[in-house]
């Protein structure tokens, strides 16, 4: 099995901890290894043949630095000259692997997700690889625990077999609450995890069928000599990215292909989309209900249910609740927990003010 890690996100909702050169996947929100490093570490027990990390050129050097100590498996970093969503990134990685091993199995994983039960993920990837060998495009569906309106859903045909994988009926965009409640009650809707397993040649066939322009650009890349000398492909990759559109693999292929199956899994998953997701990954203090990360000391006076990142400092709150407080060396964020998604607006405003030093 080959592992393809998508590490090109910007992570603007985690400002001020995340920055342009150090987005969410390159930081540690909970302490310890960064999210990218955790993603690599959780797949190493599978003994993958190779790991390909696709990232933005602005983060390529830091990505290589963070992965330099992992020597058990060859790791290649592919630097995208521009963000073009997931379809070009996945297509490029598949083309590189296919030139070396056409029927090789790829597991495509985002670099910035939290998974509590990592063994469950590994077992699911092994199970999915058996289905992928038979020519299917397998996506992992997260068993929903609540009527979540912030995730896309996958509707499965669960009438045919017990635990899956199941044929996919449709992909559904983020629903309103009433519809999310209906999905939860129906029992055959799963959260779209953005994790995929397939053969290199099969995904390239489906890209050719449903995204012929991208397929043509991938086909124009000439592979010669040692395929793993990816530096030889830099100029061709730049040319390719100048010519392809920004399209997600969901929209470009998965919503159109007849080969798609979903494999449900429960593994304590969160996409950690904003500061408000911290309760998914860190247990709150029993006394105050607050979550405190990386603070030297936290003093709570008549305060409750706050999310605090202290950056090694002592943090004290008096008479407040439901706040997000993030301290870094050059910036402080204070916002209501219900407005966590709006942190990206701070980044947009700072960009409009040309405050590059804090971006």
C-alpha positions as CSV (number, residue, x, y, z in Angstrom):
1,X,0.0,0.0,0.0
2,X,1.1,3.6,-0.8
3,X,0.0,6.5,1.4
4,X,-0.9,9.9,-0.2
5,X,-1.2,12.6,2.3
6,X,-2.9,15.9,1.3
7,X,-1.2,18.7,3.2
8,X,-2.1,21.8,1.3
9,X,-4.6,23.4,3.6
10,X,-4.4,27.0,4.9
11,X,-6.0,26.6,8.3
12,X,-7.1,30.2,8.6
13,X,-9.6,29.3,11.3
14,X,-6.8,28.5,13.6
15,X,-5.2,31.9,13.5
16,X,-3.1,33.2,15.3
17,X,-1.5,29.8,15.9
18,X,-1.6,28.9,12.2
19,X,0.0,31.2,9.6
20,X,0.5,31.1,5.9
21,X,3.9,29.4,6.2
22,X,2.7,27.2,9.1
23,X,-0.9,26.1,8.5
24,X,-3.0,23.8,10.6
25,X,-1.3,20.6,9.5
26,X,2.1,21.9,10.5
27,X,1.2,22.9,14.0
28,X,0.3,21.0,17.2
29,X,-3.1,22.2,18.5
30,X,-3.0,19.8,21.5
31,X,0.8,19.6,22.2
32,X,3.3,17.0,20.9
33,X,3.8,16.1,17.3
34,X,2.2,18.3,14.6
35,X,-1.0,17.0,12.8
36,X,1.1,16.1,9.8
37,X,3.5,14.1,11.9
38,X,0.6,12.4,13.7
39,X,-0.8,11.4,10.3
40,X,2.5,9.8,9.2
41,X,2.9,8.1,12.6
42,X,-0.5,6.5,12.5
43,X,0.2,4.8,9.1
44,X,3.7,3.5,9.8
45,X,2.5,0.3,11.4
46,X,0.9,-0.6,8.0
47,X,4.5,-0.7,6.6
48,X,3.5,1.3,3.4
49,X,5.8,1.0,0.4
50,X,6.1,4.7,0.2
51,X,4.5,7.9,1.4
52,X,3.8,10.9,-0.9
53,X,2.9,14.2,0.7
54,X,1.4,16.8,-1.5
55,X,1.7,20.4,-0.2
56,X,1.8,24.0,-1.2
57,X,5.3,25.2,-2.3
58,X,5.2,27.8,0.5
59,X,5.1,25.0,3.1
60,X,7.3,22.5,1.3
61,X,10.5,23.3,3.2
62,X,8.8,23.1,6.6
63,X,7.0,19.9,5.6
64,X,10.4,18.3,4.6
65,X,11.9,19.5,7.9
66,X,9.1,18.0,10.0
67,X,9.3,14.6,8.2
68,X,13.1,14.4,8.0
69,X,13.4,12.1,11.1
70,X,11.0,9.5,9.7
71,X,13.3,7.0,8.0
72,X,11.4,3.7,8.2
73,X,9.5,4.4,5.0
74,X,10.6,6.5,2.0
75,X,8.8,9.9,2.0
76,X,8.5,12.2,-1.0
77,X,7.2,15.8,-0.8
78,X,5.5,17.1,-3.9
79,X,5.3,20.9,-3.9
80,X,2.3,22.3,-5.7
81,X,3.1,25.7,-7.4
82,X,-0.5,26.8,-6.7
83,X,-3.6,25.5,-4.9
84,X,-5.9,23.6,-7.3
85,X,-8.0,21.6,-4.8
86,X,-7.8,17.8,-4.4
87,X,-8.4,16.4,-7.9
88,X,-5.1,17.6,-9.5
89,X,-3.2,16.7,-6.3
90,X,-4.6,13.2,-6.2
91,X,-4.3,12.7,-9.9
92,X,-0.6,13.8,-9.9
93,X,0.2,11.4,-7.0
94,X,-1.6,8.6,-8.7
95,X,0.2,9.2,-12.0
96,X,3.6,9.1,-10.2
97,X,2.8,5.9,-8.4
98,X,1.2,4.3,-11.5
99,X,4.3,4.9,-13.5
100,X,6.1,2.7,-11.0
101,X,3.3,0.3,-9.9
102,X,0.2,0.6,-12.1
103,X,-2.0,-1.6,-9.9
104,X,-0.6,-0.2,-6.6
105,X,-3.2,0.6,-3.9
106,X,-3.3,4.2,-2.7
107,X,-4.8,5.4,0.6
108,X,-5.4,9.1,0.4
109,X,-5.5,10.8,3.8
110,X,-5.8,14.5,4.8
111,X,-2.9,15.7,6.9
112,X,-5.0,17.7,9.4
113,X,-7.6,15.3,10.9
114,X,-7.7,13.9,14.4
115,X,-8.4,10.2,14.9
116,X,-8.7,8.9,18.4
117,X,-8.8,5.1,17.5
118,X,-5.9,4.9,15.1
119,X,-6.0,1.1,15.1
120,X,-9.5,1.2,13.8
121,X,-8.3,3.4,10.9
122,X,-5.5,1.0,10.1
123,X,-7.9,-2.0,10.1
124,X,-10.3,-0.1,7.9
125,X,-7.7,0.8,5.4
126,X,-6.6,-2.9,5.1
127,X,-10.2,-4.0,4.7
128,X,-10.9,-1.2,2.1
129,X,-7.7,-2.2,0.1
130,X,-9.3,-5.6,-0.6
131,X,-12.3,-3.9,-2.2
132,X,-10.1,-1.5,-4.0
133,X,-8.1,-4.4,-5.6
134,X,-11.4,-5.4,-7.3
135,X,-11.6,-2.0,-9.1
136,X,-13.7,0.0,-6.7
137,X,-13.2,3.6,-5.5
138,X,-13.6,3.3,-1.7
139,X,-14.3,6.2,0.5
140,X,-14.5,6.1,4.3
141,X,-17.8,7.2,5.8
142,X,-17.8,8.3,9.5
143,X,-20.6,6.9,11.6
144,X,-22.4,10.1,12.6
145,X,-22.8,10.8,16.4
146,X,-24.9,13.9,16.1
147,X,-26.9,15.9,13.4
148,X,-23.8,17.8,12.2
149,X,-24.4,20.6,9.8
150,X,-20.8,21.4,9.1
151,X,-20.0,18.1,7.2
152,X,-21.0,16.7,3.9
153,X,-22.8,13.4,3.9
154,X,-22.7,10.2,1.9
155,X,-25.9,8.2,1.4
156,X,-25.3,4.5,1.1
157,X,-27.4,1.6,-0.2
158,X,-27.2,-0.5,3.0
159,X,-29.8,-3.0,1.9
160,X,-27.4,-5.5,0.3
161,X,-24.8,-6.4,2.8
162,X,-24.1,-6.3,6.5
163,X,-21.1,-4.1,7.5
164,X,-20.2,-2.8,4.1
165,X,-18.7,-1.5,2.0
166,X,-21.9,-0.3,0.5
167,X,-22.7,1.2,-3.0
168,X,-23.0,5.0,-2.8
169,X,-26.3,6.5,-3.8
170,X,-25.2,10.1,-3.6
171,X,-23.0,12.7,-2.0
172,X,-24.9,15.4,-0.1
173,X,-23.6,18.9,0.7
174,X,-23.6,20.3,4.3
175,X,-27.3,20.1,5.3
176,X,-29.5,22.4,7.4
177,X,-30.2,21.0,10.9
178,X,-33.6,19.6,10.1
179,X,-32.2,17.6,7.2
180,X,-29.2,16.5,9.3
181,X,-31.6,15.1,11.9
182,X,-33.4,13.1,9.2
183,X,-30.1,11.7,8.0
184,X,-29.2,10.6,11.5
185,X,-32.5,8.9,11.9
186,X,-32.3,7.2,8.5
187,X,-29.2,5.3,9.5
188,X,-27.7,5.0,6.0
189,X,-26.0,8.5,5.9
190,X,-22.4,8.9,6.9
191,X,-20.1,11.9,7.3
192,X,-17.8,12.4,4.3
193,X,-14.3,12.0,5.7
194,X,-12.3,12.9,2.6
195,X,-10.4,9.6,2.9
196,X,-10.1,7.3,-0.1
197,X,-8.6,4.0,-1.1
198,X,-8.2,2.8,-4.7
199,X,-5.8,1.4,-7.3
200,X,-3.6,3.9,-9.1
201,X,-4.7,2.7,-12.5
202,X,-8.4,2.7,-11.6
203,X,-8.5,6.3,-10.3
204,X,-6.6,7.4,-13.4
205,X,-9.2,5.7,-15.6
206,X,-12.0,7.4,-13.8
207,X,-10.2,10.8,-14.1
208,X,-9.9,10.1,-17.8
209,X,-13.6,9.3,-18.1
210,X,-14.9,12.2,-16.0
211,X,-12.1,14.8,-16.1
212,X,-10.6,14.5,-19.6
213,X,-8.7,17.8,-19.5
214,X,-7.0,16.9,-16.2
215,X,-6.2,13.5,-17.6
216,X,-4.6,15.0,-20.7
217,X,-2.4,17.2,-18.6
218,X,-1.3,14.3,-16.4
219,X,-0.6,12.3,-19.5
220,X,1.7,15.0,-20.8
221,X,4.1,14.5,-17.9
222,X,7.0,12.4,-19.1
223,X,8.3,9.9,-16.6
224,X,11.8,8.6,-17.3
225,X,14.6,7.1,-15.3
226,X,14.0,6.6,-11.6
227,X,10.4,7.7,-11.1
228,X,11.1,8.6,-7.5
229,X,13.5,11.4,-8.5
230,X,10.6,13.8,-8.3
231,X,12.9,16.9,-8.7
232,X,13.1,15.9,-12.4
233,X,9.4,16.6,-12.7
234,X,9.3,20.1,-11.2
235,X,9.0,22.1,-14.4
236,X,6.4,19.7,-15.8
237,X,4.4,20.0,-12.6
238,X,4.5,23.8,-12.8
239,X,3.3,23.6,-16.4
240,X,0.5,21.2,-15.5
241,X,-0.8,23.4,-12.6
242,X,-0.9,26.4,-14.9
243,X,-3.3,24.6,-17.2
244,X,-5.7,22.7,-14.9
245,X,-8.8,24.0,-13.1
246,X,-9.4,23.9,-9.3
247,X,-11.7,21.0,-8.8
248,X,-12.3,18.6,-5.8
249,X,-12.0,14.9,-6.4
250,X,-15.5,14.6,-4.9
251,X,-17.0,16.9,-7.6
252,X,-14.8,15.8,-10.4
253,X,-15.0,12.0,-10.0
254,X,-16.7,10.6,-6.9
255,X,-20.1,12.2,-7.6
256,X,-20.1,10.8,-11.2
257,X,-18.4,7.5,-11.0
258,X,-20.3,4.2,-10.8
259,X,-17.4,2.5,-9.1
260,X,-17.8,4.2,-5.7
261,X,-18.4,2.4,-2.5
262,X,-18.4,3.6,1.1
263,X,-17.0,1.8,4.1
264,X,-18.4,3.0,7.4
265,X,-16.0,3.4,10.4
266,X,-16.1,4.5,14.0
267,X,-12.7,5.8,15.1
268,X,-13.2,9.0,17.1
269,X,-12.7,11.2,14.0
270,X,-12.8,15.0,13.8
271,X,-11.6,17.3,10.9
272,X,-10.7,19.8,13.6
273,X,-12.1,22.6,11.5
274,X,-11.8,25.4,14.0
275,X,-11.0,26.3,17.6
276,X,-14.5,25.2,18.6
277,X,-13.5,21.6,17.7
278,X,-11.1,21.3,20.6
279,X,-13.6,19.4,22.7
280,X,-13.4,16.6,20.1
281,X,-9.7,16.1,20.8
282,X,-9.0,17.4,24.4
283,X,-11.0,16.5,27.5
284,X,-12.3,19.5,29.5
285,X,-11.5,20.3,33.1
286,X,-14.1,18.7,35.3
287,X,-14.4,21.7,37.6
288,X,-14.8,24.5,35.0
289,X,-15.7,22.7,31.8
290,X,-12.9,24.7,30.1
291,X,-10.2,23.2,27.8
292,X,-6.7,24.5,28.4
293,X,-3.8,23.7,26.1
294,X,-0.1,24.7,26.5
295,X,-0.6,27.1,29.4
296,X,2.0,27.3,32.2
297,X,-0.9,27.8,34.7
298,X,-4.6,28.5,34.3
299,X,-6.5,30.4,37.0
300,X,-10.3,30.4,36.7
301,X,-12.3,32.8,38.8
302,X,-16.1,32.3,38.3
303,X,-15.4,31.3,34.7
304,X,-16.6,28.3,32.7
305,X,-16.6,26.6,29.3
306,X,-13.7,28.5,27.8
307,X,-11.2,27.2,25.2
308,X,-7.7,28.4,25.9
309,X,-4.3,28.1,24.1
310,X,-1.7,29.7,26.4
311,X,1.5,29.4,24.4
312,X,3.4,28.6,27.6
313,X,2.0,31.6,29.5
314,X,-0.1,31.9,32.7
315,X,-3.7,32.6,31.7
316,X,-6.4,33.9,34.1
317,X,-10.1,34.5,33.4
318,X,-12.5,36.2,35.7
319,X,-16.3,36.0,35.4
320,X,-16.4,35.0,31.7
321,X,-17.7,31.9,29.9
322,X,-17.9,30.5,26.4
323,X,-14.8,32.3,25.2
324,X,-11.9,31.3,22.9
325,X,-8.6,32.8,24.0
326,X,-5.5,32.1,22.0
327,X,-2.1,33.7,22.8
328,X,1.0,33.5,20.6
329,X,4.2,35.5,20.5
330,X,2.8,38.4,18.5
331,X,-1.0,38.1,18.6
332,X,-3.9,37.4,20.9
333,X,-7.4,36.2,19.8
334,X,-10.5,36.5,21.9
335,X,-13.8,35.5,20.5
336,X,-17.1,33.8,21.5
337,X,-17.1,30.1,21.0
338,X,-20.2,30.4,18.7
339,X,-18.2,32.7,16.4
340,X,-15.2,30.3,15.9
341,X,-15.8,30.0,12.2
342,X,-15.5,33.8,11.8
343,X,-11.8,33.7,12.8
344,X,-11.0,33.5,9.1
345,X,-12.6,37.0,8.7
346,X,-9.8,38.3,11.0
347,X,-7.3,36.8,8.6
348,X,-9.1,38.4,5.6
349,X,-9.1,41.8,7.4
350,X,-5.4,41.6,8.3
351,X,-4.7,40.8,4.7
352,X,-6.7,43.8,3.5
353,X,-4.6,45.9,5.9
354,X,-1.4,44.5,4.4
355,X,-0.3,43.1,7.8
356,X,1.8,40.3,6.3
357,X,3.9,40.0,9.5
358,X,1.0,38.4,11.4
359,X,-0.4,36.3,8.5
